[in-house]
Amino acid sequence: MLKKNDAENRRGKNKVKIISGRLRGRIIEFESGPNLRPTGNRLREQLFNWLSTFIQGADCADLFAGSGALSFEALSRGASHCLSVEKSPSAVNWLRHNAQKMQVNRIKIANSDSCSLVKQRAPFPFDIIFIDPPFSANYISDLCKDLEANGWLKPIGFIYIEAPIKRVLFQGPTNWDLWRQNVSGKVESRLYKRIETSK
């Protein structure tokens, strides 16, 4: 949780608002950081419109949680559970603070490096995985291969990837089909659908 001095000095902290669902209008607070870039309102609305018939009851993983905007939005809209992975200890403290403030108990917050985490066998497979790493990242391809190899996705699952438009995203596993795609400003968002392959 936040230290006392942090909690008393929240004025000036960044804020993002949950767009829809049971937590609609609630405020997520977070501290500025060089790699912390919450998914904007327009992109979040678009993403969850894409996922509108799949989000209810879904098990989600947010591998670069940052402010928690995608995690909390998913839970607000009916996701069953969300694993929120974040490398920065400070950002993790804010995630825990926001979860407590909004009384969200269906979130598991892990202070971990996602690239290392997904090299391990998944604790259980997920319906939806969000991948929104720092825009300087060049490891998306390897990370996605590890997700597929180590059982992180259910037989039919969705993978959301957000990246700068000038960067070639990756060569995904052959059983991941590009299901939705959009460019907004300098950001490209892609939603892949995974289909189980026969062994």
Secondary structure, DSSP 8 states (H G I E B T S, - for coil): ---HHHHHT-TT-EEEE--SSTTTT-EEEE---TT-----HHHHHHHHHHTTTT-TT-EEEETT-TT-HHHHHHHHTT-SEEEEEES-HHHHHHHHHHHHHTT--SEEEEES-HHHHTTS--SS-EEEEEE---TT---HHHHHHHHHHTT-EEEEEEEEEEEETTS------TTEEEEEEEEETTEEEEEEEEE----
